[in-house]
Amino acid sequence: MILLPAMKKTVVAILLPLALFVFPGCSTDAPSSESPVPVVAFTAFANTSEEIVQLDMRTDEDQPVLVSVSGEFNLQFLQDARNQIDTASIAYYTWDNRQSRVYYKDLETGDVFAESDICGFSGETGNDQSIRTVWGNRDYVVAAYSRFPAGSPEEARLRIFNRNTAECRDLRLTQTAISGQINMLFREGMLIAYYTNADTDLPVLTLIDLEDGAVVTNLDLTGNFLAATLRGEELLLFGRDETYEVFLTGSQTFTSGGNTPNIPLLSPGLFQTRFSGEVLLLSLIYQQPSLFFSQPALYDLGGGNFSSGGTPFLPVLQERIELETGNRVLFGNFDADPSTGLVVITYVIGDGSPEGGVVLTDFTGKPLQIIPLPIVPERLVIREIIQRGR
């Protein structure tokens, strides 16, 4: 068991014409006997020496639309910063002691939100306090901070800013968190905060109603806890003993879990991923030393095994691309769609030149399309899968 016994548009002017290479026998116009490969719409991000650039593209188009994120945000980083990217948004949260800044862009609408000094935190007097980290979603910004009352133990607190109403709420966590170890996961108006209880040295998950700024419940966990993620209202808790439990956040009850032999979860904490029924997207880490660091993999919770990507396929993909193009490429970050089995992965030509782009492939290492880009992206996310007409 995981629980303790007590708990049951700024557009860049350069739009370069690009050649999209579709491999013989692997074209996006598949033979009539096969289902046509869907169109993939994706957004990628690149950090040049001068700016952060957003690249929006579909695999049936000839060139991406480039947007200067730095220009839209007028980014100014403080000492500490973190970057959030998901299918709907890109955000930068930056802080230093009492100061904070937030830059958030909705990728669907293009709307940009920027705010400095959340809740006027820097101007508060009478308390010795310092921001640890800042997180958020489209409706809320949450700053985790420490308060140091004179003659009393350190307090772990959250400052919650409602972007829609501009209201601020302050919440003291019932357990004292070890400094610097709070991370978060959002589902609309609910927040899950993960941290280690400084008194017991054991992990805690705190569920918080962001609108009310109140704790819904605490899950005091054992040392068996490894990681957790959300699937709708289900909070899946994975254990080091290769089992998992399901906590229903609505009814606050547990339901049946199962066994997860060989599931590739290495880092403790919270993670966000994609699901297709019982299948979830994970990263499979390569044994080092290797030319490859990780690849996407699909794990079936119902069967307790890999449904795709359980064995290395990047060496196969690399070899096939080299045979077709003469270029030996190296791979970077990726995203994948569990429903269709399609994968997009960044690449760079391995001769030291600053050339690269994105490869559309599948979990067998079949190169479906290679898309050179004017800037080699560092991060990317699949935005939409568009089924072609037969």
BAPAVEX-685389 format. One line per 4 residues: their letters; for each residue x, y, z of N, C-alpha, C. Coordinates in steps of 0.001 Angstrom, whole numbers. Last residue first. Layout:
! BAPAVEX-685389
A = X Y Z X Y Z X Y Z | ...
***
This chain:
! BAPAVEX-685389
RGRQ = -10809 8921 -46561 -10368 7732 -47313 -10638 7918 -48806 | -9482 11867 -45081 -10579 11156 -45728 -10051 9985 -46524 | -7422 11823 -42129 -7623 12091 -43546 -8847 11329 -44053 | -7724 13243 -38919 -7866 12052 -39758 -8129 12461 -41200
IIER = -5505 15041 -37145 -6603 15214 -38093 -6648 14005 -39011 | -4611 15752 -33932 -4510 14700 -34943 -5733 14818 -35844 | -2944 18484 -32326 -4160 17887 -32890 -3784 16791 -33877 | -550 19058 -31033 -1735 19849 -30723 -3020 19150 -31171
IVLR = 2287 17782 -29558 1240 17515 -30541 -14 18260 -30113 | 5087 19786 -28891 3888 19152 -28361 2907 18954 -29511 | 8581 20262 -28101 7449 20247 -29013 6290 19507 -28377 | 11778 21835 -27714 10576 21225 -27141 9492 21214 -28203
EPVI = 13716 22713 -29460 14133 22009 -28252 12970 21286 -27589 | 14157 22870 -33047 13391 23033 -31810 13963 22217 -30659 | 16221 24637 -35138 16077 23325 -34515 15334 23481 -33193 | 14774 26593 -37634 15407 26601 -36317 15184 25229 -35701
PLPI = 13607 25858 -40002 14642 26897 -40032 15389 27037 -38722 | 13350 22271 -40408 12842 23536 -39893 13958 24573 -39896 | 12393 19384 -42256 13428 20344 -41874 12785 21655 -41418 | 10773 16621 -41542 10411 18015 -41781 11559 18912 -41340
IQLP = 9973 13492 -42739 11008 14283 -42093 10807 15732 -42511 | 7728 10830 -42202 7966 12137 -42795 9076 12834 -42018 | 7965 8213 -41325 6823 8589 -42145 7052 9908 -42869 | 10076 5697 -40558 10085 7139 -40840 8966 7505 -41803
KGTF = 9452 3489 -38019 9181 3688 -39446 9157 5186 -39739 | 9694 2618 -35417 10826 3295 -36034 10670 3462 -37528 | 7482 1664 -34245 8353 659 -34855 9591 1290 -35473 | 5926 3739 -33423 6660 3011 -32388 7478 1840 -32936
DTLV = 6548 6229 -35977 5673 5432 -35133 6537 4623 -34173 | 7047 9694 -37001 7337 8264 -37037 6282 7514 -36232 | 8299 12647 -38189 7053 11955 -37870 7303 10466 -38045 | 10844 14738 -37032 10509 13506 -37747 9155 13007 -37257
VGGE = 12007 18061 -37393 11116 17122 -36717 10878 15921 -37622 | 15222 19465 -37473 13794 19670 -37580 13040 18639 -36777 | 18360 20841 -38613 17519 19784 -38075 16060 20115 -38256 | 21602 22216 -38248 20454 21906 -39091 19666 20754 -38479
PSGD = 24213 23258 -37593 23002 23624 -36849 21742 23395 -37672 | 26553 20504 -37803 25904 21673 -38387 24610 21974 -37637 | 27493 18141 -36799 27873 19363 -36106 27249 20611 -36676 | 26450 15969 -37994 27778 16388 -38450 28242 17675 -37796
GIVY = 23874 15023 -37418 24966 14698 -36503 26346 15106 -36956 | 21103 17139 -37452 22071 16394 -38253 23354 16246 -37455 | 18587 16597 -35049 19640 17470 -35546 20596 16606 -36351 | 15079 16396 -34266 16348 15809 -34692 17313 16920 -35074
TIVV = 12184 15597 -32285 13122 16551 -32859 14405 15832 -33263 | 9333 13712 -33143 10573 13795 -32378 11518 14775 -33067 | 6142 12351 -32839 6959 13418 -33427 8171 13601 -32525 | 4284 9440 -33479 5326 10070 -32673 5935 11209 -33476
LGTS = 1226 7611 -33266 2119 8504 -33990 3056 9221 -33026 | -770 6055 -32192 575 5500 -32232 1558 6344 -33014 | -3320 6971 -31803 -2929 6650 -33176 -1567 5979 -33265 | -3464 7208 -28994 -4602 6683 -29751 -4208 6231 -31147
PDAD = -1129 8388 -27977 -1406 6974 -27697 -2523 6386 -28549 | 1096 10362 -29568 -346 10238 -29399 -696 8770 -29185 | 3995 12067 -28316 3348 10950 -28995 1867 10942 -28672 | 7017 13956 -28568 5662 13799 -28058 5026 12684 -28869
FNGF = 10446 14681 -27621 9398 14061 -28434 8043 14254 -27783 | 13896 15824 -27921 12611 15674 -27248 11530 15191 -28208 | 16126 14297 -30162 15948 15043 -28921 14600 14759 -28294 | 18578 12429 -32073 17216 12770 -31681 17180 13485 -30330
LVRN = 20697 12795 -34921 20553 12556 -33488 19200 13094 -33055 | 21442 11285 -38099 20806 12283 -37249 20809 11825 -35795 | 23250 11153 -40949 23130 10493 -39649 22609 11536 -38666 | 22126 11223 -44259 22448 11980 -43050 22260 11118 -41809
GTEL = 21187 9867 -46402 22633 9996 -46292 23081 10752 -45068 | 18502 9319 -46675 18955 10697 -46887 20466 10850 -46925 | 18039 6557 -46331 17236 7313 -47286 17849 8665 -47640 | 19865 5729 -44407 19807 5021 -45681 19077 5838 -46742
EIRE = 19197 7451 -42299 20517 7556 -42925 20530 6866 -44290 | 16658 6520 -41635 16810 7886 -42142 18147 8048 -42857 | 17330 3962 -40728 16466 4105 -41897 16568 5507 -42499 | 18899 4544 -38470 19476 3810 -39597 18645 4000 -40864
QLVP = 17022 5842 -36804 18241 6531 -37235 18833 5868 -38478 | 15168 3780 -36386 14760 5010 -37059 15972 5762 -37599 | 16782 1991 -34975 16192 1588 -36252 15797 2820 -37059 | 17362 3490 -32659 18451 3067 -33550 17946 2649 -34930
LFPT = 14668 3813 -31626 15386 4949 -32200 16594 4534 -33044 | 13554 1645 -30370 13313 1774 -31808 14050 2957 -32431 | 13864 -659 -27689 14415 514 -28384 14089 515 -29881 | 10667 -1756 -26411 12039 -2060 -26829 12549 -886 -27659
GGSS = 8220 -669 -25950 8895 -1312 -24829 10311 -1750 -25133 | 6596 470 -27872 7776 1202 -27428 8504 590 -26260 | 3386 -614 -26723 4267 -147 -27801 5475 532 -27175 | 2452 -1774 -24443 1700 -2036 -25669 2489 -1585 -26894
FNGG = 3975 -3287 -21701 4102 -2302 -22762 3222 -2706 -23941 | 1697 -4281 -19020 2828 -4462 -19922 2886 -3311 -20925 | -745 -4663 -17685 502 -4639 -16931 1721 -4861 -17802 | -3228 -4522 -18829 -2453 -5743 -19035 -1179 -5809 -18236
GLDY = -4073 -2008 -17881 -4940 -3175 -17785 -4178 -4477 -17920 | -2035 -253 -18507 -2298 -536 -17095 -3174 -1767 -16931 | 315 -308 -20870 -1079 -713 -20685 -1299 -1088 -19224 | 2344 2247 -22078 2194 1193 -21066 712 954 -20820
LAPQ = 4401 3265 -24655 3014 3160 -24212 2883 1972 -23271 | 7118 5543 -24905 6628 4175 -24751 5192 4233 -24254 | 9646 7554 -26473 8300 7356 -25944 7952 5877 -25862 | 13068 7432 -25275 12084 7347 -26347 10700 7233 -25724
SFFL = 16302 8832 -24415 14995 8253 -24092 14115 8241 -25330 | 18986 9053 -25458 18680 9170 -24030 17356 8501 -23676 | 21441 7631 -27603 20063 8025 -27359 19817 8083 -25858 | 23930 6677 -27749 23660 7869 -28548 22279 8430 -28259
SPQQ = 25023 5653 -24476 24255 5431 -25691 24148 6744 -26448 | 26300 3990 -21534 26349 5049 -22553 25600 4657 -23821 | 22809 3653 -20497 23951 4460 -20917 25259 3699 -20730 | 19734 2534 -21621 20899 2227 -20805 22101 2974 -21371
YILS = 17142 4941 -22089 18127 4006 -22633 19243 3759 -21622 | 13920 5136 -20716 15294 5620 -20675 16233 4545 -21210 | 10870 5903 -21944 11730 4750 -21701 13175 5220 -21813 | 8157 7747 -20747 9485 7790 -21357 10265 6547 -20958
LLLV = 4659 7206 -21586 5775 7365 -20663 7072 7492 -21457 | 1171 7299 -21850 2440 7620 -22492 3506 7875 -21440 | -1099 4608 -21129 -526 5924 -20870 841 6052 -21521 | -4158 2936 -21507 -2785 3088 -21999 -2289 4503 -21726
EGSF = -6788 2699 -20979 -5871 2204 -19957 -4405 2394 -20338 | -7614 5414 -22912 -8165 4335 -22103 -7211 3958 -20990 | -4907 6953 -23404 -5919 6436 -24311 -6510 5216 -23629 | -3294 9874 -22072 -3918 8563 -21914 -4763 8240 -23144
RTQF = -308 11751 -21396 -1480 11468 -22229 -1984 10053 -21953 | 719 13489 -18368 936 12668 -19553 -360 12529 -20333 | 2615 14841 -15732 1470 14995 -16622 1733 14203 -17886 | 3553 13920 -12387 3843 14087 -13806 2540 14173 -14588
LGPS = 5056 14321 -9178 3893 14382 -10042 4323 14511 -11496 | 7432 12085 -7585 6682 13330 -7716 5482 13189 -8623 | 10588 10574 -8442 9439 10745 -7554 8743 12076 -7800 | 11556 9013 -11470 11648 10199 -10618 10411 10322 -9740
LLPI = 10971 6681 -12915 12234 6783 -12193 12249 7912 -11176 | 9069 4317 -14405 8948 5540 -13618 10175 5639 -12723 | 8327 2172 -16442 9530 3009 -16382 9303 4350 -15701 | 7254 -943 -15160 6839 387 -15605 8009 1358 -15429
NPTN = 7685 -3579 -14405 8624 -2949 -15347 8169 -1590 -15856 | 4304 -4193 -13550 5677 -4690 -13666 6453 -3954 -14757 | 1985 -3130 -11979 2646 -2439 -13091 4090 -2917 -13224 | -1263 -4137 -10841 188 -4316 -10874 771 -3652 -12120
GGST = -3899 -1975 -9550 -3352 -3157 -10193 -1849 -3211 -10102 | -6905 -802 -8185 -5705 -489 -8941 -5203 -1733 -9640 | -10249 256 -7358 -9255 -780 -7624 -8094 -261 -8459 | -10495 3332 -5473 -11054 2241 -6251 -9913 1307 -6640
FTQS = -11072 5506 -2713 -10175 4693 -3520 -10970 3634 -4276 | -12548 8801 -2615 -12514 7386 -2268 -11523 6673 -3182 | -13520 11355 -3215 -12440 11156 -2238 -12438 9724 -1703 | -15198 11984 -5244 -15800 11339 -4071 -14802 11127 -2946
GTLF = -13204 13341 -6871 -14538 13866 -6628 -15159 13315 -5362 | -10885 11863 -7045 -10802 13174 -6397 -12176 13764 -6108 | -10249 8641 -6364 -11232 9465 -7056 -11318 10812 -6355 | -7255 6986 -6759 -8018 7818 -5835 -8941 8709 -6645
VEYT = -5862 3898 -7296 -6626 4964 -7931 -7452 5680 -6873 | -2534 2509 -7234 -3854 2695 -6654 -4532 3863 -7349 | -177 59 -8436 -766 1403 -8431 -2146 1362 -7795 | 3110 -1430 -8158 1659 -1491 -8096 1138 -61 -8214
EDRG = 5901 -1564 -7800 5296 -1819 -9109 3817 -2190 -8994 | 6873 -639 -5444 6710 -2088 -5549 5992 -2499 -6835 | 6688 2059 -5548 7995 1486 -5873 7923 -32 -6014 | 3479 2935 -7005 4375 2561 -5918 5693 2007 -6413
FLLL = 1401 5593 -8118 2270 4468 -8450 3273 4225 -7330 | -1815 6668 -8281 -640 6679 -7414 170 5409 -7663 | -3914 8688 -10102 -3233 7392 -10112 -1942 7503 -9322 | -6886 10139 -9681 -5492 10350 -9322 -4840 8983 -9201
EEGR = -9503 10931 -11821 -8764 9857 -11160 -7315 10269 -10916 | -10759 12748 -13353 -10850 12947 -11905 -10109 11867 -11117 | -8376 12447 -15862 -9674 12991 -15510 -9726 13265 -14018 | -5814 11273 -14463 -6573 10848 -15638 -8015 11261 -15382
LTAA = -2763 12481 -13130 -4209 12592 -13222 -4716 12038 -14548 | -176 10783 -11239 -655 11588 -12355 -2173 11583 -12356 | 2717 10143 -9213 1270 10211 -9405 956 11082 -10610 | 5253 8013 -7684 4805 9083 -8569 3291 9031 -8709
LFNG = 5935 6462 -5301 6925 6910 -6275 6438 8110 -7070 | 5573 5170 -2015 5079 6049 -3079 6216 6486 -3991 | 6743 3865 67 6533 3098 -1159 6094 3982 -2318 | 6728 5400 2308 7931 5444 1491 7816 4638 218
TLDL = 3283 6539 2248 4413 5795 2798 5625 5965 1887 | 1369 9604 2660 1843 8430 1946 2987 7749 2676 | -1519 11198 3253 -222 10945 3879 281 9593 3387 | -3358 13319 1588 -3015 11907 1482 -1608 11744 2035
NTVV = -5775 15613 2664 -4358 15264 2617 -4226 13752 2478 | -8338 17567 1057 -7879 16416 1834 -6370 16291 1701 | -8808 20287 546 -9888 19317 430 -9550 18075 1242 | -7933 23435 1767 -7514 22046 1619 -8747 21146 1563
AGDE = -8827 26383 -98 -8948 25512 1071 -8473 24106 740 | -9580 28365 -1917 -8290 28459 -1242 -8244 27587 -8 | -11814 28325 -3456 -12000 28613 -2036 -10678 28823 -1311 | -10559 27812 -5908 -11510 28915 -5789 -11701 29315 -4336
LDIL = -8989 25529 -5438 -8343 26808 -5704 -9296 27987 -5561 | -8872 23078 -3190 -9869 23793 -3979 -9342 25207 -4197 | -6343 20633 -3136 -6747 21985 -2764 -7801 22501 -3737 | -4728 17907 -1721 -5692 18334 -2725 -6331 19635 -2265
TLVP = -1475 16915 -1178 -2544 17750 -654 -3428 18207 -1801 | 484 14219 -467 -268 14849 -1544 -1423 15616 -922 | 3682 13604 912 2298 14022 1134 1735 14555 -177 | 6306 11342 1993 5619 12178 1001 4164 12448 1366
LDTD = 8261 11754 5020 7430 10945 4133 6653 11850 3179 | 9521 12927 7161 10334 12626 5976 9591 11701 5019 | 8132 13917 9287 8179 12456 9131 9105 12000 8009 | 8527 16689 9172 8513 16015 10475 8687 14504 10348
ANTY = 8335 17514 6562 9614 17722 7243 9679 16985 8574 | 6935 15736 4004 6674 16223 5356 7995 16315 6114 | 7412 16724 709 7840 15808 1766 7604 16454 3118 | 4798 17162 -1756 5958 17601 -982 6291 16538 51
YAIL = 2505 18234 -4162 3331 17126 -3675 4532 17695 -2937 | -781 19271 -4661 575 19671 -4279 1295 18467 -3687 | -3203 19736 -6973 -2564 18693 -6177 -1137 19135 -5922 | -6062 21767 -7347 -4608 21668 -7332 -4191 20476 -6484
MGER = -8858 22549 -9354 -8264 21738 -8298 -6754 21690 -8468 | -10103 23751 -11503 -10022 24493 -10249 -9465 23701 -9085 | -8269 21950 -13773 -9239 23046 -13707 -9086 23781 -12370 | -5937 20451 -12251 -7088 20002 -13036 -8195 21024 -12830
FLMN = -2376 20466 -11886 -3664 21159 -11910 -4692 20359 -12699 | 239 19841 -9683 -500 19337 -10830 -1900 19937 -10759 | 3514 20672 -8367 2066 20782 -8461 1530 20191 -9750 | 5979 20472 -5701 5580 20603 -7098 4092 20322 -7221
IQGS = 8276 21401 -3289 6857 21409 -3613 6702 21451 -5131 | 10843 21591 -2107 10371 20326 -2658 8869 20289 -2914 | 12024 23706 -715 12339 23526 -2124 11777 22285 -2765 | 12113 22293 2517 12359 23451 1665 12696 23046 238
IATQ = 9523 20120 3363 10964 20314 3267 11237 21369 2207 | 6564 21471 4782 7253 20866 3646 8745 21126 3733 | 4510 20689 7396 5632 21526 7000 6418 20815 5913 | 989 20336 6921 2296 19749 7197 3380 20718 6726
TLRL = -984 22074 6180 -1043 21517 7532 235 20802 7918 | -224 25149 4598 -289 23695 4534 -198 23120 5938 | -2142 28025 4502 -1043 27352 5191 -1244 25849 5089 | -2969 30223 1968 -3262 28927 2574 -2009 28385 3233
DRCE = -4617 33060 763 -3416 32519 1388 -3784 31247 2140 | -5725 34502 -2298 -6000 33748 -1076 -4699 33171 -553 | -6783 37227 -4267 -5690 36436 -3711 -6151 35737 -2442 | -8439 38098 -7339 -8442 37883 -5894 -7264 37007 -5481
ATNR = -8873 38474 -9995 -7739 39205 -9402 -7730 39094 -7879 | -10651 36924 -11348 -11209 37897 -10403 -10155 38798 -9782 | -9046 35420 -13054 -10324 35934 -13537 -10891 37026 -12645 | -6812 34555 -11656 -6615 35461 -12782 -7918 36092 -13257
NFIR = -6263 34320 -8363 -7303 34009 -9336 -7203 35012 -10483 | -3520 33142 -6672 -4026 34301 -7412 -5016 33833 -8465 | -2459 32029 -3611 -3256 31652 -4779 -3858 32900 -5411 | 273 31007 -1901 -448 32233 -2249 -1134 31981 -3594
LRAE = 869 28620 581 570 28873 -822 -149 30209 -948 | 3472 27633 2910 2237 28303 2534 2104 28412 1017 | 5003 26301 5696 4855 26140 4248 3490 26684 3847 | 6902 27814 8255 5580 27471 7745 5615 27353 6218
EPSG = 9337 26997 10736 9021 27451 9375 7633 26964 8962 | 8529 27436 14234 9030 26682 13078 8610 27320 11754 | 9285 30526 16031 8406 29410 15665 8971 28687 14448 | 10707 32845 16504 10571 31891 17597 9692 30704 17301
APFR = 9009 34547 14005 10022 34663 15057 9728 33673 16177 | 8217 32639 11102 7779 33416 12270 8863 33428 13344 | 8800 32510 8021 9666 32206 9161 9259 33066 10356 | 7336 30917 5241 7275 32014 6211 8051 31584 7445
SYAA = 7782 30103 1853 8079 29793 3252 7952 31060 4083 | 5513 29355 -861 6524 30153 -171 6692 29688 1266 | 4280 28952 -4075 4601 28267 -2819 5710 29057 -2139 | 1874 30524 -5919 3250 30663 -5435 3377 29909 -4120
VVYD = -125 30042 -8631 96 29608 -7249 1578 29725 -6926 | -2632 31338 -10643 -1193 31329 -10392 -1009 30993 -8920 | -5347 30230 -12741 -4734 30496 -11441 -3214 30556 -11542 | -6269 29711 -15324 -7117 30470 -14407 -6427 30901 -13122
RNGW = -4473 28189 -16749 -5107 29311 -17441 -5931 30186 -16504 | -2019 27660 -14155 -2753 27205 -15330 -3471 28409 -15911 | 1138 27350 -12302 -127 27938 -12700 -805 27192 -13825 | 3794 28126 -9913 3147 27276 -10905 1856 27960 -11359
VTRI = 6853 28836 -8348 5597 29370 -8871 5097 28438 -9974 | 8725 28542 -5270 8444 28164 -6650 7094 28740 -7046 | 9367 30036 -2934 10132 28839 -3315 9972 28501 -4787 | 9624 33278 -1565 8989 32399 -2546 9923 31246 -2894
SQDN = 9732 34029 1904 10441 33944 632 9750 32932 -278 | 9561 36135 4831 9028 35113 3947 9714 35185 2588 | 8870 37563 7745 10044 37108 7021 9598 35943 6151 | 6447 40123 8029 6753 38696 8000 8037 38458 7217
GTEG = 6235 42851 7888 5854 42211 9144 6134 40734 9191 | 4926 43565 4603 5853 43775 5714 5353 43025 6943 | 4749 43206 1111 4234 42836 2425 5307 43004 3493 | 5699 43661 -1420 5470 44819 -568 4955 44490 816
SFGC = 5819 41261 -2743 7089 41913 -2396 6908 43078 -1437 | 3154 40549 -3286 3911 39824 -2261 5151 40586 -1810 | 1034 41295 -4878 1779 42323 -4147 2661 41763 -3058 | 80 39139 -6306 -580 39462 -5035 173 40523 -4227
IDSE = 3095 38932 -8060 1796 38316 -7800 1321 38639 -6388 | 4937 40617 -9708 4691 40738 -8268 3290 40239 -7903 | 3433 40915 -12925 4595 41013 -12045 4138 41149 -10603 | 2123 39178 -15710 1888 39816 -14410 3177 39809 -13609
AFVD = 476 38490 -18720 1742 38779 -18049 1447 39558 -16775 | -972 36535 -21168 -1145 37097 -19828 232 37291 -19213 | -2262 36430 -24435 -1076 36473 -23584 -1424 37143 -22262 | -3979 34405 -26800 -4014 35418 -25738 -2800 35286 -24831
GTEL = -4174 32434 -28662 -3074 33373 -28820 -3036 34439 -27750 | -6009 30408 -28453 -6500 31750 -28773 -5389 32732 -29100 | -4349 28142 -28068 -5551 28072 -28892 -5972 29458 -29366 | -2306 28771 -26345 -1947 28414 -27712 -3157 28318 -28630
DKYY = -2016 31327 -24153 -2976 30314 -24574 -2712 30004 -26048 | 781 32068 -22224 140 32208 -23532 -776 31028 -23799 | 2202 33895 -19582 1368 32753 -19963 722 33040 -21313 | 4406 34771 -17170 4138 34967 -18594 3414 33719 -19089
VRSQ = 5048 36349 -14106 4335 35278 -14800 4108 35694 -16246 | 7290 36931 -11412 6742 37340 -12703 6132 36121 -13379 | 8197 38109 -8135 7717 37070 -9050 7205 37705 -10335 | 10072 38567 -5082 9625 39023 -6391 9159 37844 -7247
RNDW = 11192 37623 -2808 9800 38065 -2728 9226 38487 -4083 | 13340 35496 -4223 12996 35934 -2869 11516 36332 -2798 | 12365 35440 -7376 13589 35675 -6615 13201 36286 -5281 | 11017 33852 -10348 10930 34427 -9008 12316 34591 -8390
TYYA = 8850 32929 -13034 10176 33290 -12556 10055 34048 -11239 | 7393 30956 -15444 7232 31457 -14084 8625 31721 -13528 | 5993 30819 -18569 7246 30982 -17836 6906 31601 -16488 | 4110 28672 -20703 4198 29638 -19610 5606 29652 -19041
ISAT = 1864 27733 -23211 3261 27836 -22810 3324 28917 -21740 | -933 25477 -23804 -288 26709 -23356 1220 26569 -23258 | -2119 23070 -24538 -2930 24285 -24611 -2162 25562 -24343 | -424 20951 -24181 -1124 21041 -25460 -1863 22358 -25628
DIQN = 2267 22621 -22417 1334 21521 -22617 587 21752 -23918 | 4986 23706 -20563 4440 23572 -21909 3477 22393 -21913 | 6588 25856 -18342 5524 24866 -18495 5036 24878 -19937 | 9628 26561 -16794 8873 26646 -18031 7847 25520 -18067
RADQ = 10964 28568 -14179 10534 27275 -14686 9601 27507 -15870 | 13615 30223 -12399 12542 30191 -13394 12187 28757 -13731 | 15394 32601 -10399 14893 31241 -10622 13733 31281 -11608 | 15989 35378 -10780 17042 34398 -10495 16614 32970 -10801
LFQL = 13947 36476 -13561 14570 36687 -12258 15540 35534 -12009 | 13672 37570 -16945 13794 36513 -15958 14428 37023 -14671 | 11498 38893 -19007 12543 39357 -18105 12619 38365 -16948 | 10005 39066 -22179 10501 38236 -21083 11627 38909 -20309
NFEG = 7851 40017 -23753 8870 40917 -23213 9497 40274 -21980 | 6011 38324 -24954 6054 38375 -23499 6884 39532 -22957 | 6410 38699 -27692 5057 38766 -27132 5085 39001 -25631 | 9193 38326 -27886 8592 39603 -28238 7201 39764 -27671
SVSV = 9438 35668 -27095 10123 36707 -26320 9522 38073 -26608 | 8097 34422 -29147 7508 34395 -27808 8149 35472 -26935 | 7656 35100 -32330 8620 35420 -31282 7910 35460 -29935 | 6647 32541 -34492 6237 33637 -33623 7312 33856 -32571
LVPQ = 6163 31135 -37662 7095 31420 -36571 6630 32646 -35799 | 4602 28514 -39215 4443 29912 -38825 5302 30135 -37593 | 6337 26291 -41495 5718 26652 -40227 5440 28147 -40152 | 5476 24851 -44687 6317 25671 -43833 5585 26007 -42542
DEDT = 3749 23171 -46047 5124 23286 -46513 6034 24054 -45567 | 1532 20751 -44506 1886 22090 -44958 3375 22158 -45277 | 911 18437 -43268 493 18555 -44666 766 19948 -45217 | 1652 18674 -40634 2492 17829 -41485 2039 17808 -42940
RMDL = 1614 22029 -39452 905 20791 -39760 1754 19988 -40727 | 2951 24210 -36911 3009 23528 -38202 2072 22336 -38245 | 4577 26863 -35307 3314 26148 -35476 3288 25510 -36855 | 7077 27666 -33177 6865 27204 -34549 5583 26383 -34589
QVIE = 8385 30310 -31276 7333 29302 -31389 7135 28959 -32861 | 11455 31182 -29793 10617 31191 -30987 9629 30030 -30928 | 13211 33375 -27804 12469 32118 -27796 11442 32185 -28915 | 16356 34945 -28796 14945 34926 -28445 14414 33496 -28381
ESTN = 19133 34779 -29184 18513 36086 -29034 17077 36038 -28544 | 20024 32274 -29601 20858 33104 -28730 20199 34439 -28425 | 16898 30477 -29392 18091 30929 -30090 18932 31748 -29117 | 15011 27952 -28585 15658 29052 -27875 16940 29398 -28616
AFAT = 11901 26860 -29838 13353 26897 -29957 13879 28122 -29229 | 9126 24693 -29919 9754 25889 -29354 11263 25755 -29451 | 6209 23686 -31788 7564 23473 -31279 8125 24799 -30780 | 3159 22111 -32229 3834 23368 -31906 5178 23036 -31294
FAVV = 1376 20328 -34812 2216 20408 -33621 2760 21817 -33447 | -846 18170 -36302 -572 19580 -36037 227 19660 -34744 | -749 15606 -38573 -393 15974 -37208 -125 17473 -37156 | -2984 13648 -40406 -2212 14887 -40348 -1968 15223 -38882
PVPS = -2721 10029 -40507 -3374 11292 -40171 -2410 12472 -40261 | -2139 7948 -43244 -1543 8508 -42035 -2225 9831 -41719 | -4825 5859 -44347 -3902 6970 -44559 -3382 7511 -43231 | -4774 2354 -44039 -5370 3598 -43588 -4377 4729 -43809
ESSP = -4170 463 -47045 -3835 867 -45695 -4586 2141 -45335 | -4837 115 -49606 -5101 -1017 -48728 -4813 -678 -47271 | -3956 2356 -50913 -5386 2264 -50634 -5713 1128 -49688 | -923 3605 -49377 -1655 2796 -50356 -3100 2602 -49934
ADTS = -823 6993 -48063 -586 5559 -47961 -1349 4815 -49048 | 537 9719 -48113 -530 9216 -48965 -359 7704 -49059 | 2788 9879 -46618 1556 10216 -45929 339 9889 -46781 | 4895 7022 -47333 4362 8348 -47580 3112 8584 -46762
CGPF = 6619 4942 -47418 6187 5391 -46099 5497 6732 -46213 | 7490 4406 -49928 6870 3294 -49217 6346 3681 -47852 | 9909 6910 -49544 9266 5933 -50426 8710 4768 -49622 | 9177 9548 -47252 9992 8416 -47651 9231 7459 -48550
VFLA = 9166 12913 -47785 8297 11779 -47494 8965 10548 -48075 | 10358 15922 -46710 10760 14657 -47295 9814 13564 -46832 | 9639 19107 -47536 9197 18036 -46650 9514 16719 -47335 | 11476 22030 -47666 11173 20777 -48353 10775 19742 -47328
LPLL = 10301 25360 -47167 10954 24148 -46686 10553 22960 -47544 | 10770 28823 -47185 10208 27654 -47872 11002 26421 -47494 | 10582 30658 -44152 11423 30040 -45167 10679 28908 -45860 | 9730 33500 -43061 8992 32267 -43327 9705 31578 -44479
IAVV = 10487 35996 -40923 11139 35002 -41769 10259 33768 -41877 | 9271 37658 -39105 9139 37999 -40515 9717 36941 -41435 | 7274 36354 -36508 8609 36557 -37039 8523 36705 -38550 | 4564 37985 -35044 4984 36971 -36008 6356 37305 -36543
TKKM = 3397 38087 -31847 4311 38823 -32722 4897 37830 -33706 | 938 37822 -30517 1416 37572 -31860 2330 38551 -32608 | -7302 5679 4366 -7713 4634 3376 -8317 5426 2228 | -4850 6381 6674 -5591 6934 5556 -6058 5833 4622
APLL = -3359 5096 8556 -4383 6004 9043 -5262 6534 7915 | -1374 3654 7186 -2547 2936 7695 -3670 3850 8144 | -452 5590 4289 -232 5183 5660 -1489 4512 6189 | -594 4362 914 -1065 5214 1991 -629 4683 3341
IM = 362 2293 -620 1073 3557 -680 677 4459 468 | 832 -1195 0 0 0 0 869 1248 0
***
